[in-house]
């Protein structure tokens, strides 16, 4: 009886969590397909009289005078910056985490990077701004990528270091006895075993870059490198008076992270099934 109660409570908790996550997205979608009169009606009408998908069409077209030109350009900027920052950070975090895990006595550097990571971003605004200005990287994709790497790299290094600590050392030692160099052990032995951690780290790093707003707002001044969070803030600040259009922007902005999560989920599953040694 106690076991059945625990199962029921577990499913109830999962249901509450699902409703908490999905209810705001459902309301955002209903807003995006409702007319302006339905959104302004008192009392509120939950379901629209006529489902209107014209806002999505306007956001996905590059015709002059349509908000899609601004939205799609910002979407491309966000994809470029998030993918670039995640890839560079992951390539640097892998050898750094492996070094911290396999060579004791270097934890001070790791804790120092984490301490810097804990400092509020506003403390780095002026130094970063002057550095980007001196090397002519203000309002550029590369400038944002470098700034985001400074934010993502300590986080990924810590995640991967903990994963490398949990891997069995005897497999790596056996590979070393067989004549493999350290970098060959990392590429052929350690990384395949840590494939689930690589997928999770890449996903979290990508989401950090995708959702970042503060630095993107300060270090970009036009649409050339402006990312999607800044553009959405511009819509809510008066560039669009249609609340349904702003809701449609929010729905479309959630599509790339959803596809990234689904794609990396397959990577996590394959890593869990393939990681290990054959007897």
C-alpha positions as CSV (number, residue, x, y, z in Angstrom):
1,X,0.0,0.0,0.0
2,X,2.8,2.4,0.8
3,X,4.5,1.6,-2.5
4,X,1.3,2.4,-4.4
5,X,0.9,5.7,-2.5
6,X,4.5,6.7,-3.4
7,X,3.8,5.9,-7.0
8,X,0.6,8.0,-7.0
9,X,2.3,10.9,-5.3
10,X,5.2,10.7,-7.8
11,X,2.8,10.9,-10.7
12,X,0.9,13.8,-9.1
13,X,4.2,15.7,-8.6
14,X,5.1,15.0,-12.3
15,X,1.7,16.2,-13.4
16,X,2.0,19.4,-11.3
17,X,5.4,20.1,-12.7
18,X,4.2,19.5,-16.3
19,X,1.2,21.9,-15.8
20,X,3.5,24.5,-14.3
21,X,5.8,24.4,-17.3
22,X,3.2,24.0,-20.0
23,X,0.5,26.3,-18.8
24,X,2.4,29.6,-19.5
25,X,3.4,28.3,-23.0
26,X,-0.2,27.3,-23.7
27,X,-1.5,30.8,-22.7
28,X,1.3,32.4,-24.8
29,X,0.1,30.4,-27.8
30,X,-3.5,31.3,-27.3
31,X,-2.6,35.0,-27.1
32,X,-0.6,34.6,-30.4
33,X,-3.7,33.3,-32.3
34,X,-6.3,35.6,-30.7
35,X,-7.5,38.9,-32.1
36,X,-6.7,42.2,-30.4
37,X,-10.4,42.5,-29.4
38,X,-10.3,39.1,-27.7
39,X,-7.2,40.0,-25.8
40,X,-8.8,43.2,-24.6
41,X,-12.2,41.7,-23.7
42,X,-13.4,41.9,-20.1
43,X,-14.1,39.3,-18.7
44,X,-11.2,37.5,-20.4
45,X,-12.1,35.1,-23.2
46,X,-9.8,32.0,-22.9
47,X,-10.4,30.6,-26.4
48,X,-10.5,32.9,-29.4
49,X,-13.5,33.2,-31.6
50,X,-11.3,33.0,-34.7
51,X,-7.9,31.4,-34.7
52,X,-5.5,33.9,-36.4
53,X,-2.1,32.7,-37.5
54,X,-1.3,35.8,-39.6
55,X,1.2,37.0,-36.9
56,X,3.4,33.9,-37.5
57,X,3.3,34.5,-41.2
58,X,4.4,38.1,-40.7
59,X,7.3,37.0,-38.5
60,X,8.5,34.4,-41.0
61,X,8.6,36.7,-44.0
62,X,11.3,39.1,-45.1
63,X,8.9,41.5,-46.9
64,X,9.5,45.2,-46.3
65,X,7.5,46.7,-43.5
66,X,7.0,43.3,-41.8
67,X,8.4,42.5,-38.4
68,X,9.8,39.3,-39.8
69,X,12.8,41.1,-41.2
70,X,13.9,42.2,-37.7
71,X,12.9,38.9,-36.1
72,X,14.7,36.6,-38.5
73,X,17.9,38.6,-38.5
74,X,18.0,38.6,-34.7
75,X,17.2,34.8,-34.7
76,X,20.2,34.2,-37.0
77,X,22.4,36.3,-34.8
78,X,21.4,34.4,-31.7
79,X,22.0,31.0,-33.4
80,X,25.4,32.1,-34.6
81,X,26.5,33.6,-31.3
82,X,25.1,30.7,-29.1
83,X,26.5,27.9,-31.3
84,X,29.9,29.7,-31.7
85,X,30.3,30.4,-28.0
86,X,29.2,26.9,-27.0
87,X,31.6,25.2,-29.5
88,X,34.6,27.3,-28.4
89,X,33.9,26.9,-24.7
90,X,33.4,23.1,-25.1
91,X,36.7,22.7,-27.0
92,X,38.5,24.6,-24.3
93,X,36.6,23.1,-21.3
94,X,37.4,19.5,-22.3
95,X,41.2,19.6,-21.9
96,X,40.9,22.0,-18.9
97,X,38.5,19.7,-17.1
98,X,40.6,16.6,-17.9
99,X,43.7,18.4,-16.5
100,X,41.9,19.4,-13.3
101,X,40.6,15.8,-12.9
102,X,43.7,13.8,-13.6
103,X,46.4,16.1,-12.2
104,X,45.7,17.0,-8.5
105,X,46.9,20.2,-7.0
106,X,45.5,22.5,-9.6
107,X,42.1,23.1,-8.0
108,X,43.1,26.6,-7.1
109,X,42.8,27.7,-10.7
110,X,39.4,26.0,-11.0
111,X,38.0,27.7,-7.8
112,X,39.4,31.0,-8.9
113,X,37.5,30.8,-12.2
114,X,34.4,29.9,-10.4
115,X,34.8,32.8,-8.0
116,X,35.1,35.1,-11.0
117,X,32.0,33.4,-12.4
118,X,30.1,34.3,-9.2
119,X,30.8,38.0,-9.6
120,X,27.7,40.0,-10.8
121,X,28.0,40.7,-14.6
122,X,27.6,44.4,-14.0
123,X,31.1,44.5,-12.4
124,X,32.7,43.5,-15.7
125,X,30.8,45.8,-18.0
126,X,33.3,48.7,-18.1
127,X,36.5,46.5,-18.6
128,X,34.8,44.3,-21.2
129,X,33.4,47.4,-23.0
130,X,36.9,49.1,-23.2
131,X,38.5,45.8,-24.3
132,X,36.0,45.3,-27.1
133,X,36.3,48.9,-28.1
134,X,40.1,48.7,-28.3
135,X,40.0,45.7,-30.6
136,X,37.0,46.9,-32.6
137,X,34.7,44.1,-31.6
138,X,31.8,46.2,-30.3
139,X,28.5,45.3,-32.0
140,X,30.0,42.2,-33.7
141,X,29.2,38.5,-33.5
142,X,32.8,37.7,-32.5
143,X,32.7,40.2,-29.7
144,X,29.6,38.6,-28.1
145,X,31.0,35.1,-28.7
146,X,34.2,36.0,-26.7
147,X,32.2,37.6,-23.9
148,X,29.9,34.6,-23.7
149,X,32.9,32.2,-23.6
150,X,34.1,34.0,-20.5
151,X,30.7,33.2,-18.9
152,X,30.2,29.7,-20.2
153,X,33.8,28.2,-19.9
154,X,34.0,28.0,-16.1
155,X,30.6,26.5,-15.9
156,X,31.4,23.8,-18.5
157,X,34.8,23.1,-17.0
158,X,33.2,22.4,-13.6
159,X,30.6,20.1,-15.1
160,X,33.0,18.1,-17.1
161,X,35.6,17.9,-14.3
162,X,33.0,16.3,-12.0
163,X,32.1,13.8,-14.8
164,X,35.7,12.9,-15.5
165,X,36.2,12.3,-11.7
166,X,33.5,9.7,-11.8
167,X,35.0,7.7,-14.7
168,X,37.1,4.6,-13.9
169,X,40.8,5.2,-14.1
170,X,41.8,1.6,-14.7
171,X,40.6,1.8,-18.3
172,X,42.8,4.9,-19.0
173,X,45.8,3.3,-17.2
174,X,45.4,0.2,-19.4
175,X,45.3,2.3,-22.5
176,X,48.5,4.1,-21.3
177,X,50.2,0.7,-20.9
178,X,49.2,-0.1,-24.4
179,X,51.2,2.9,-25.6
180,X,48.5,5.6,-26.0
181,X,49.5,9.2,-25.3
182,X,47.5,11.4,-22.9
183,X,45.7,13.2,-25.7
184,X,44.9,9.8,-27.4
185,X,43.5,8.5,-24.1
186,X,41.3,11.6,-23.8
187,X,40.0,11.3,-27.4
188,X,39.6,7.5,-27.6
189,X,38.8,6.5,-24.0
190,X,37.6,9.3,-21.8
191,X,35.4,11.3,-24.2
192,X,33.4,8.3,-25.4
193,X,32.7,7.3,-21.8
194,X,31.8,10.9,-21.0
195,X,29.5,11.4,-24.0
196,X,26.4,11.9,-21.9
197,X,28.1,14.7,-19.9
198,X,29.3,16.3,-23.1
199,X,25.7,16.4,-24.4
200,X,24.4,17.9,-21.1
201,X,27.2,20.4,-20.9
202,X,26.7,21.5,-24.5
203,X,23.0,21.9,-23.9
204,X,23.3,24.0,-20.7
205,X,26.1,26.1,-22.2
206,X,24.0,26.8,-25.3
207,X,21.0,27.8,-23.2
208,X,23.1,30.2,-21.2
209,X,24.2,31.9,-24.4
210,X,20.8,31.8,-26.0
211,X,19.0,33.5,-23.0
212,X,21.7,36.0,-22.2
213,X,20.4,39.6,-22.3
214,X,22.5,41.9,-20.3
215,X,25.8,41.8,-22.3
216,X,24.0,41.7,-25.6
217,X,22.0,44.8,-24.7
218,X,25.2,46.8,-23.7
219,X,27.6,45.6,-26.4
220,X,25.3,45.9,-29.4
221,X,23.7,49.0,-30.7
222,X,21.9,47.9,-33.9
223,X,20.5,44.9,-35.6
224,X,23.9,43.9,-37.1
225,X,24.7,41.8,-34.1
226,X,21.7,42.2,-31.9
227,X,20.4,38.9,-30.5
228,X,16.9,37.7,-30.0
229,X,16.4,38.6,-26.3
230,X,17.3,42.2,-27.0
231,X,15.0,42.2,-30.1
232,X,12.1,40.8,-28.0
233,X,12.7,43.5,-25.4
234,X,12.5,46.0,-28.3
235,X,9.1,44.6,-29.3
236,X,7.8,45.0,-25.8
237,X,9.2,48.5,-25.5
238,X,6.9,49.9,-28.1
239,X,8.0,48.8,-31.6
240,X,4.9,46.6,-31.6
241,X,1.6,47.4,-29.9
242,X,0.1,44.1,-30.7
243,X,0.3,41.8,-27.6
244,X,-0.5,38.8,-29.8
245,X,2.6,39.6,-32.0
246,X,4.8,39.7,-28.9
247,X,3.4,36.3,-27.8
248,X,4.1,34.9,-31.3
249,X,7.7,36.1,-31.0
250,X,8.0,34.3,-27.7
251,X,6.6,31.0,-29.1
252,X,9.0,31.1,-32.1
253,X,11.9,32.0,-29.9
254,X,11.3,28.8,-27.9
255,X,11.5,26.6,-31.0
256,X,15.3,26.4,-31.5
257,X,16.0,25.4,-27.8
258,X,13.3,22.7,-28.1
259,X,15.0,21.2,-31.2
260,X,18.4,21.5,-29.6
261,X,17.1,19.7,-26.5
262,X,15.5,16.9,-28.6
263,X,18.7,16.5,-30.7
264,X,21.0,16.4,-27.6
265,X,18.6,14.0,-25.9
266,X,19.5,11.4,-28.6
267,X,23.1,12.1,-27.9
268,X,22.6,11.5,-24.2
269,X,20.9,8.2,-24.8
270,X,23.5,6.9,-27.3
271,X,26.2,7.9,-24.9
272,X,24.7,6.0,-22.1
273,X,24.3,2.9,-24.2
274,X,27.7,3.0,-25.9
275,X,29.9,4.2,-23.0
276,X,31.7,1.4,-21.3
277,X,34.1,-1.5,-22.0
278,X,33.4,-4.8,-23.5
279,X,34.5,-7.9,-21.7
